[in-house]
Amino acid sequence: MKIPITAAILLFSLFTATSQEVKYQTYKAQLKLSASKEGENFQWTNNNIAVTLNYKTGDFILKLKNSDFKETMGNRNTVTQETETAEDTEYLFKGMFPINNIIDQQSINQTYPIELQLICDDPEIDKTVNFKMDITYPGSGQYRIFTLNGKLYNDELNIPAFTGFDNEIELWIVFNAFVSN
């Protein structure tokens, strides 16, 4: 009788140990843009984006569609017919974060230079975009606030959503990440 009870206890403890594997989650992602057109400054925000950050490898991925840029612009009369026909065009920002430095971060704020690849099949884009990444560590657990700031250039990228805007478009990607059990 002791053997089956001991085996059951061992199986239960093995099951609970594997089910409590540490998981990393991102949430509250936001895309912010700032651009000029005919001397007027425009700023837009899109809260309907999702980012993926793998805390084991540092892999970062953000997928956007041309319609995400369009949503960012709200109800402004800036969307061209070309933009409307290219709504399903997908843009991918991907790169690698210095994950061990981020996890071991003890200071409240830390800044890193980050390169992300901006990839799109139509129009054909494979461009490195430089970002300044600020990470805020509130001081408890593995919770972090990520703010990436970079610039896109219309003459290099020709993103349909920005047709008619000045060359420089400032981009912020803001998201929170934390460890959960």
N, C-alpha and C positions, 0 to 999 in steps of 0.2 A: 504494500500500500504506500510506503514511503517513496518508492521509485516513481510511480505515476504522478504523485503530487509534486515531487522535485522536478520532474520533466515538465510538468505544466507551468511551474513557476519560472523555470529557465526559458521556456518558449514565450511566456508572457513578457518577461523582461527583455528578451531579444526583440520581440515585436514592438514594444513601446520605445526601445532605444532607436530602432530604425525609423519609426514613424515620427520621431522628434528631430529629424534632420534639420539643420539650420537652413532657412530659406531667406533670400534677399529679394526685396520688392521695391519697385519704384511706383510712385503715384504723384498726382497733382502736377502733371507735366503741362507746360505752357510754352507757346511760341509767340515771340514778340518781334515785330518788324517796324523799322522806321525808314522812310524813303521820301524823296522830294519829287515833285512834278510841277513844272511851270512855276517855280519859285515858292510853291506851297508845301509845307511839311505835313506828312501823313504818318500816323502811328496806329498800328493794329495789333490785336491780341487774339490768339486762338487757343482756347482751353480744351479743345477736342483732339489732342494728339497723344500718342503713347510712345514712351521710350523704353528700351531694354538695356539694362546694365547687368552683366554677369560679374558678380563679386568674386568669383573664383579665378576668372581669366582676365577681367578688365575690358572685355568686349562691349562696345557700345553701339547701339543701332537706333536710328530714328527714321521711320518711314513717313513720307509726306506725299500727298497727291497735289496736283495743281489746284484742285478744288479746296485743299486746305489753305493755300495762299489766298484763294478767292474768299473763303469764309473770313479770313483774317481781315480782309478789307471791308467787311460789313456791307452796309447798303450804299456805300459810296458809288458814284457813277464812274468807276475806274476800270471795270472789267471789260476787256475787249472781246470781240467775237472770236478771235483766235484763242483766247483764254477759255471761253465756253466750250469750244470743240476739243480742247485738250484736258478736260477735267480729270480723266482717269490716268493721265501721265503720272508715273510714280517716281519720286526722288528718294534716294537713300543716302543718309549721312551715316558713315560707319567709321569706327576707329578703335583705338586701344587706350584706356585710361591707366595711369600708374596706380593700380589697385592696392598694392601693398602699402604704399605711402598714404593712400586715402584711408585705409582701414586703421593704420597705426597713428593717424593724425591726432595730436593732442592739443594743438593750438586752435583758437576759435575760428580763424580764417587762414586759408592757405590758397595760393594762386599757382597754377600750372599752365605752361603753354601746351596746347593740344592741337594736333592736326587731325581733321576728319576728312574722309573722302566723300565728295558729293558725286553720286553716280546716278545716271538716268540713261535709259536706252533710247528714248525718243523725246526730246532731241538728244543726240549722243553727247553725253557729258561724263567725264571722269576727271574731276578737278579736286586738288587739295585745297581745303579752306582752313586757314589758321584761326584758332580761337584762343581767347584767354579764359581759362576755367577757374572760377572762384568756388571754393568749397567751404561752407560754414558748418562747423561742428558745435552744436549747442552745449556739449559737455556731458552728455549722458548716453550711454550705450553706443550703438552703431548707426545712429540716425545722422544723415548728412543732407544739406541743401546744396544743390549743384546749380551754378549759373555760368553758362557758356556764352561768350560774346564774340561775334565774328562779323566779317563783311563779305557780301556777295557783290560781284561786279557784273552789271547788265551786259557790257560789251563782250565779256568772256562766256557768259552762261546763256543768255537769251531765253530766260524763263518766261513763258508766255504771260504769266500773271503780272509781270513787271514791264510789259511793253509800254513805252511812253514815259517811264519814270527815269530820273537821273541815273547815272551810272552806278553810284554807290548805294547799296541797300544794307542797313545794319540789322543784324539778326541776333536775338537772344533765345536760348533754349534754357528753360528753368524747370527743374524737377527735384523731388525729394526721394530719398532712398533710405531704407532701413533694413535691419535684420529682424526676422520673425521666426519663431519656432513653430 
